[in-house]
């Protein structure tokens, strides 16, 4: 990942405080997305939607946070409700999980756009220009990877 100006404490993590429980971390040039209740769904989702397109690419931090927001949305379309407790310091994190089965959220392009806008901190990404689409920093109008300068 390209360098970020994000100044969050320790690991610069963000989470979805509502279901699904997902945690995204930015550690310098490395970004991680963890879905606590998906049993591999988010990995499959990423491979299907972005694996080939983004393989070997160096993402801008806003692009990473867009993927994190989209992962939260995708993870919320079905399955589990997992609450968690987290303790962190400069040496690491300790996370405990409490899973429960529950119904997923219905598909909603505006909800997706709102989540992406919140995770990227770019309010304009919440504006849907065409029904059924959401703005993106990842893909250009021709369907190719959109490189963003650092």
N, C-alpha and C positions, 0 to 999 in steps of 0.2 A: 504494500500500500504506500502511496505517496505520503510525505510528511503532512501532519495535521496541526492546526493551531488550537485544537480542542484542549482545554485545560482542566478537565475533570480530575478529581483526586484519584490517586493510585492507578487503576486500570482503565479509567474513562468509560466505565460500563454503563449501559442503559438496559432497562428491562421493561417488559410489558407488565404493568402492575395489575392488569386485568387478564383474564384467561385469553390465550394460552400463555403459560409461563415460559418465557424465552428471555435469554440473557445474551447481550452482544457486548464484546469487549474490544477495545482498541488499545493495543500495547505497542506504541511506537508505530512501526511499519507493518505490524501483524494484526489482523482482525479475526476474531472468532465469534461464531454464532452458535449458541447452545439451546436446543429445544429439549426441555426436561421430560415431556410426556409423549413424544411423537414416535418412539420405537423405530427410528430411521426414516420417518416420513420426510423431514426437512432435507436430509441428504438426497433422497430420491427426487424431491421437488426441485432442489438446486440443480442437480444433474440434468433433469428434463428441461428446465427453463434457461439455465445459464451456463451449464458445464462446458459445452463446446464453445459458446460465444466468448466466455471470459477466461478460458484456459490459457495460462501464461501471461495474462495481462496484469499490469500494475494499476490498481484502481485508485482513483481520487477518494479521499475520505468520505465525501458526500455520496459517492457511488456505493461504498461499503455500507454506509448507514441506510441507503435506499434498499439494498438487499436485505439488511436486518429488518427494516420495516415491512418489506414484502414477506419475509419469513414469518414474522409475527402474524400477519394477516392470513397467510396460507395455513399456518398451524392452527388458527382459530376456526377453520372450516369444519373441524370434526374432532371428536375424541375424548380428551381427558382434561380435567382441571387439577392442576398440581400447585399447591401452595409451597412456599419454601422460606427458609430462614438463611441468611447469609451473614458471615462474619469475615471481614477483610482487613488486611493491613499491608504494608509495603512488601511483605515476604510471601503472601499468598492469600487464598480464599478457602473457606470451609462452607459447604452448602448442604443442607438437609432438605429432603423432599417429602411431601405428603400427597400422593395421587388419589384422585376420585374420578369415576366415569361421569361424563356429562354430554349433553347435546352441543353440537357446534353452532357457530354463527352462520347465518345465511350469507350467500355471496352478495356483496355490496361494493361497487366500484368507488363510491364516495368514501366509504369507510377505509378502503385501501389507500386512496389518495390522502386522506386525513392522517393515517398512520405514517405513511412515507414522509409527508410534510413535517410531522412532529419529530420523527427520527433524524431527518436530515437538517432540521431547523431552517428549511426553505419553504415559507408559507405558500409561495406560488405553485408548489407541487400539489396543493389541495384543490386547485382549480381544474375542473374537467371541461375540456373544450368540445369533445365529441362524446356522445353517449357510448358507454361500454368501453371507454379507454381511460387510462390514467397517465398523467405526465411521467416521464422517466428521464434520468440522467445517463442511463446505461446504453440505450439503443438509439441510433439516429433514425431519421425518417425512412431510410432504405433498409432498416433492419440490421445494420452493422453495429459493432461496438463503437461507442462514442468516447474517444480519448479526451480527457479533461486535463488541462495543465495544472500543476501543483499550486 
